[in-house]
């Protein structure tokens, strides 16, 4: 059965970059009728916070990315320890004691000699007595996986055929000196034992994937299908990594972005298909095709979310936005006509409050000098309320007959006088809701 996973670290709020990974894995699982696992990568006890675990779940629930089960890596440390023991037994795991400063000096020396900055495996030649002395002096060392120096090859679901020379890659550290298990081995053990069949992640993980393929093979596991999506950039192609903290999903939610707008954009961004607003998750699942995505860096502009949000809101019924309409202060008896008036004239639900304030308090008239006499004459013809759906048409017809004005010269000055704006909702739907008309005074 197709099984995918999303494995965030609970060290902060998830952002649009994380969402891209989560969504692709989710859509693959749902399209195949498979399993989507939420796996919390909380092996770092210092940085992992329970509040972020809760926040991750809340953000995914807001988007409708429902998981089939939750796994926590902090509850599987015994499984990682067993895998580490197996690697030691087969001679693929060794302890190294270099300090960060020593490693940096080695890298600089290699670069100066025109060599790739790859760990030189000096620790492999340490006699046991020297290892004991280093432990006594520095504490436990890190544990590195010994790569077989051969080409590592796989067919990537997005990038195509990949071939990496393992000799050009440092033996990866899998366990730190303080005993913390790192992602590289924890993910391998989890993917193997949880039957993960497909893994989609960022292209910055390509080298990591190469090392993991060898670790999976060493542990006797089955390699999943790997795919690496392009990384997001800003709208001008600038690096987005430094801005991701300001693109947290909860921040976008606070700005009024609607879930289907965000999902519709992220499900197509970087693919050869145009971005189209989808009505629901079923449409997203049906239209998703991983093979349509490319390797080029993908431009993301947060402003693209707002036209999609506006279009999505236009499709909603009153029952779907009733809480937001009530929060704007609209009384229940006016909710239906108010939503009919406002729905095509908002970008986010927060804009509803402004339209209700206009209805309730009126607007400062916007009257051009050449239109003052005309507006004054027209306002004298406006009947006393209450108004209905026919009032605007009847009134402007009467004004036309008296003044001879027609078209834009008739309608625009009246709109500006009543609303203080040059554009907005159909006046036939807005006029019945105006409780104060300042242009009368």
N, C-alpha and C positions, 0 to 999 in steps of 0.2 A: 504493500500500500504506500502511495506517495505520502511522505512525511517531511515537513519543513519546520523550521524553528526561527524565532527571533530571540536573540540573546543579548539584551542590553545590560550594561553595568549600572547599578543603582547609585551612581556617584554624581548625578545631576539630572536635570529634566531632559526628556528626549526632544530632539529638534527635527527639522525637515530632512536632514541627511539620514538620521536614524529611521525616519518614517519611510523613506524610499526603500530601505532594506526590508523593513517589516512588511510593507505593503506587497512587495514582489513575492516574498515567501508566502504571505497569506493567500494571495491570488492563485499561486501555483497549487497550493494545497486544496483550495476550495474548487478550483476548476477540475481537479482530478478526483474530487470527492474524498480527499485524504485528511490528514491530521496536521494541525498547526499547533506547535508547542511554544509557549512563552517560557523561556529559560532565563532565569535571573542569574547573571554572572556576578556573584557576590563573594568571590574568594578573597577579596581585599577587605579585611575587617576594619581597617582604619578609615577608608574612604566610603565604603558602602553604608548607606543610611536607609532605614526602614521608610522614612518619609518619601524617599525617591522611588522605592518599590511601589508604594501606594500611588504615587503620582504617575508612574508608568502605566499602571493598570487603569487609572482614571482616564488618561489620555487615549489609550487604545479603545476603551469602552465608549468614549465620546465619539470616536471615529467609526465605531461599529466593527472593529477588528477583534472579534471574539475568539479566544483561544480554546483549545480542547482540553488542555491541562497545563498546569504550572509546574516547573521544576526549578529547584534552587541548588546551585552548585555548592553552596556552603553545607548542604546536607549530604553531599556525595564525596567528601574528602577521602573516605576510606577506599572508594573506587579508584581515585587518582593515585593513592598510595600503592595499591595493588599493581596498577599499570607501571608505576615507577619501579617497583621491585622486579617486574618482568623484564623491563628494559635493562636493568642492572644485570640480571641473570644471563641475558643474551649478549652482553657486552656492548650495548648501544647507549649506555648512560654513564657519564663520568663527572666527577667533582672537580671544580676549578676555583682557584682562590684569588685571582687577580683583582686588584682594587679598580674602581672606575678610572683613577688617574693613570694606573699602569696600562689599562686597556686603551686609553686615549693616546698615550705615548706610542703604543704599538701601531695604532691606526695611522698616526702621523708619519711614523717611520716608513710604513708600507707605502703610503701615498707618495712620500718623497722619493721612493725607489721605483715609482711607477707601477706598483702592484696594487691589486684590489684590497681594500681594508677588511680582510677576512680573518677571523680568529685563528691563531696559528697552532692550536691544539697542544700548547706547551704543557698543559696539565696532564695530558695522557702519559707523559714520560716521568712524572713525579714518583719517586719511590715512596713506599708507605710511611717510612720514618719522617720524610719531609712533609708529607700530608698531615701527619699528626702534629708536627711542629707548627705548621701554618694554621691548623685548627686552634691550637693553644694560643697562638698569637692574634689571629684575626676572627676566630669563630668559624662556624660552618661555612663551607663554600657554596657556590651555586652549582646546580646540576644541569649539564648540557647533554643534548641528544647528539650522538655521533652520526652524522649524515654519511651515507654511502656516496662517494664522489662519482656520480653518474648523472646522466641527463634525466630529469623528471618531466614527464610529458602527460598531458591530458587535453581533451577537447572541451574547451570552455563554452558554456551555453550562450555567451555573448561575444567573447573575444575570439572564439575559434580555437585553432590548434595552438597550444602553448608548449614551449620547451625551455627548461631552465637547467643550466649546468649547476649541480649541487656544489661543485668545487668553488663556485663564485659566491657562495652563501656561507655565513658563519654558522657553526653548530649552535642551534637555538638554546637559550636558557629556558628550561621548563619549570624549575623550582628555584626560588630565591634562597639566599643564605638564611633568612629568617623562617624558612619553611613554607612560605606562601606559594601555592600552586598557581602557575600562570595560565593564561587563557589557552595557549597553544596546545598543551596536553589535556587540559580540562575539556576543551571543545572536542578534541579527538575522541576521548573516552565517552563523552556524552553522545556525540553523533553516532558512534558505533553501537553503544548499548541501547540507545533509544530508537534505533532503526531509521535515522534520518537519511532520506534518499536524495534530497535536493538542497543545496546551500547556495543562496544568492547573497553576495555582500559586495562591498566597495572594491574598486580596482587597486586600492592601496594594500589589499590583502593578498595580492597575487603571489608574492614571494613567500608569505606565511603559508599559503595553500600548498606550495611546493613542498615545504618542510613537513607539513601535516600529512601529506600523501605518504611520505616515507614512514612517518610515525604510525599511521594507520596500518601500513603494510607490516611493520615490525611487530605490531600487537595482534596481527592476524585478523584485522577488521575489513569491512567492505567499504570502499570509497564511495561517497555520495557523488552525485552530479554537481560539479561546481560551475558557478557563473559569477562574473564580476562586473557589476554595473559601473558606469562612469561616475566620476565625482562631480558634485555641483560646484559651479562658480557663480559669481555675481552677474548681473545683467550686462556688464561690460567685459566679462571674462576674467574679472579679478578673483583672487582666492576668496572663497567663502568661509574657510575654516575659522577665521578670527571673528566672524559675525554670527556663527551658528548659535552662540549663547543668546543672541537677541532674536533668534528664530525658533525659540522653543514653541512646541505645539500649544502650550497653555497661553503663551503670549499672543499667538495668532487667534486663539479662541477669544481672548480678551478684546482683541481688535474687531471682533464680529465676524471673522471668517467662518463660513459654514462647512461642516464636515464633507459634504458631497463636492463642494467646490475644491477643497484641498485634495481630496482623493482623486477627483477627475483629472486634476492637473498632474499629480504625482504618478498616476497610472500610465500616463502617456509621455511625460517629459523625458527627452532623450531617445525617444523612439521615432520611427519613420511615419508614424500615424499622427494626424492632427489632434490637438487637444480639444475634446468635446465634453460638454457638461453631461454627465450621466444622471439618470433619475434615481437609481438605487444601486446597492451593492451587486445585485444579480447582473445588471448591465456591465458593471466594471469587470466582474469575473468572466462573463461571456466574451468580452472584447479584449481580454488580456492575452498577449502573445510575446513571450520572452525573446523570441528570435527577431523581433522587430526593433530591438534596442541596439544601439551602437556603442562604440568605445570612446568616441570623442567627448571631451569635457562638456557638461550640460549646463547651460545658463538657466539660472533661477532668479526670477524677479518677483518679490512678494506682492508687488502691485498687480500682477496678473491674477491674483486670487480674488480681487474685489469685483471685477466685472462678472466673474463666474458666480460669486456669492450673490450678486444682485440678480442675475438670471435665475439662479436657484430659488431665491425668495419669491420671485414672480410666479413660480409654479406652485406655491404652497397655498393651501386652503386656510381659512380662518382658524379652524380647529388645530392646525399645526403650529400656529403662531399666537394662539390666544393668550398665553402667559405673557408674551412680550408686549402685546397690545394692551393688556391690563396694566402691566408695569409702566407703560407710557402714560397712564392716567386716564385712558379712554373708558367711559362708563359702558357697561355691558350692552345697553340698548343701542349704542352707536358703534359698537365694535364691527359689525358686518359692513355698513357703508364706509366706515373709516378705513378698513383694510382694503376694500375695493378701490378707494381713492388713492391710498398710499403705496400699494404693493409695487407699482411700476416706477416709483419715484424715490426708492431708497436703495442704498448700497449695502448697508447692514441694518440689523434690527434696531440698533441704537438710534438710527435716524427717525424712528417713529415718534420719539419724544418731541422732536422739533416740529413735526407736522401737527401734532396735537396741540402744542403751544400756539401755533399759528391759528388753529381752529378756535382755541379757547380765548386767546388774548388779542387776536388780530395782528396786523402787521403795520409798520410805518409805511404809509403810501409812497410809492415811487412815481412821481408825476413830472414829466418833462414840461418846460415852460409853454411850449406850443400846444400842449394838450390840456392845459388847466381849465380853460373854458369848456372844452368838450367833456372832460371828466365831471366837472361840476354839473353840467346839464344832464349827463347820463345818470349821475347819482341821484338826481332829483326824480328820475323815472324808475329807480329801483324800488319795487314794492316792499312793504314791511314784511318781515318774516312771519312764520317760519317758511323757509324755502324748500323746494323739492327738486327732483330731477329735471323738471320742465322750466324752472325759473330762469336759468341762464339763457336758454334759447328764446324764451318769450321776451326777456328783458332786452337782449341784444337786438332782437327784431324790432322792438319798439324804438330803441335808440337809433337804429339805422334809419327808420322811417322819419324820425324827427331831425336828425343831423345830416343824413345823407352819407355818412361814413360807411365803409364796408371793408371786408377782408382784414388784413393785418392792422390797418389803420383804425379799425373799429375794435378788434379784440385785444390787441396788445396793450394799449393804454388802460383798458379796464382791468386786465389781469394784473398789471403793475400797480394799479391803484388799490386793488383788493388784497394782493399778496405781497407786494414789495419785491416781486421777482419777475423776471422776463420769461421764465419757463417753469413748468411744473405739471401737476396733475390736470386731467380734463376738468375744466371749470364747472361743467355740469355736475360732476361728482363732488367737487370741493365746495361749491357755494352752499349747498344744504348743510354743511358741517360748520360753516363760519358763524360763530356765536357773537363775534364782535367785528364790526366793519368800521375801521377808523376813517375811511375815506368819506364817510357821511359828514364828518365834523369839519 
